[in-house]
Amino acid sequence: MTGQAYKILTLAEHEQLLRDGVFAGSPADLADGFVHLSTAEQVDGTAAKHFADRGALMIAACPVERLGEALRWEPSRGGALFPHLYRALTMDDIAWIRPLPRSADGRYRLPAGDST
């Protein structure tokens, strides 16, 4: 597959990634043995389900070709294929990191023009 996979980060996780240059994962990621990522179409559902009460969020865009063989597409919520990274996320994996905006209706949206 081509395109981008996205990692939703809390502000604390974002700060840790910037400080250390690597992110082994959230507690859920560590428990599952991989870093949970989403496609552009999955970001809103993932944010609503797992981050609704977390306040401000950041989103990191990762070109899938940078993730290499450690990226696997596996069935998850509703049988949809989700990108799972079986190693730590590094700054070299990331094309950009930006705030994840929330619209007036409460839905999370990728920054305009950033879904490719």
C-alpha positions in Angstrom: 0.0 0.0 0.0 1.0 3.6 -0.5 0.0 6.8 1.1 0.0 7.8 4.8 -0.7 6.1 8.0 -1.4 8.3 11.0 -0.6 8.2 14.7 -2.8 10.1 17.1 -0.8 11.4 20.1 -1.7 13.0 23.3 0.3 16.2 24.1 2.4 14.3 26.6 3.2 11.6 24.0 4.0 14.2 21.4 6.4 15.9 23.8 8.0 12.6 24.6 8.5 11.8 20.9 10.1 15.2 20.2 12.3 14.9 23.3 13.5 11.3 22.6 13.1 11.1 18.9 11.3 7.7 19.3 8.0 6.6 20.6 7.6 3.0 21.7 3.9 3.5 22.0 1.0 4.3 24.3 0.0 1.9 27.1 -2.5 0.3 24.7 0.2 0.0 22.0 2.6 -1.6 24.5 0.0 -4.0 25.7 -0.9 -5.1 22.2 2.7 -5.4 21.0 2.5 -2.8 18.2 1.9 0.9 17.6 -1.7 1.5 16.5 -2.0 3.6 13.4 -5.0 4.7 11.3 -5.7 5.5 7.7 -7.2 9.0 6.9 -10.7 7.4 6.8 -10.1 5.8 10.2 -8.7 8.8 12.2 -12.1 10.2 13.3 -13.4 6.9 14.6 -10.1 6.1 16.3 -10.0 9.5 18.0 -13.6 9.3 19.0 -13.3 5.8 20.5 -9.9 6.0 22.2 -9.1 9.7 22.7 -12.5 11.5 23.3 -11.6 12.5 26.9 -8.0 13.3 26.3 -8.2 17.0 25.4 -6.0 18.4 22.7 -4.4 15.9 20.3 -1.7 15.8 17.8 -1.5 13.7 14.6 1.7 12.4 13.0 1.6 11.5 9.3 3.8 8.6 8.3 4.4 7.7 4.7 3.9 4.0 4.6 7.0 3.4 2.5 9.1 4.8 5.4 7.7 2.1 7.8 9.0 -0.8 5.8 8.3 -4.4 6.6 7.4 -3.6 10.3 4.1 -2.3 9.0 1.3 -4.8 8.8 -2.3 -4.3 7.7 -4.5 -6.3 10.0 -8.3 -6.6 10.7 -9.5 -4.6 13.6 -12.6 -2.5 14.4 -15.5 -3.8 12.2 -13.1 -6.1 10.3 -11.4 -3.1 8.6 -7.7 -3.3 7.9 -5.7 -1.1 10.1 -2.0 -0.3 9.9 0.0 -1.7 12.8 3.6 -0.9 13.3 5.7 -3.7 14.9 8.5 -1.5 16.1 8.9 1.9 17.7 7.9 5.0 15.8 10.8 7.3 15.0 11.1 10.9 13.8 12.5 9.6 10.5 9.1 7.8 10.0 7.1 11.0 10.2 6.5 13.5 7.4 4.7 16.0 9.6 3.1 16.5 13.0 0.2 18.9 13.5 -2.7 19.5 15.9 -5.7 17.3 15.2 -8.6 19.7 14.9 -12.1 19.0 16.2 -15.0 20.4 14.2 -18.0 22.1 15.7 -19.9 18.8 15.5 -17.3 17.1 17.7 -15.7 15.1 14.9 -11.9 15.0 14.5 -10.7 16.0 11.1 -7.3 15.7 9.5 -5.9 19.2 8.7 -7.1 20.4 5.3 -5.2 18.9 2.4 -3.3 16.5 4.6 -5.1 13.2 3.9 -2.7 11.8 1.2 
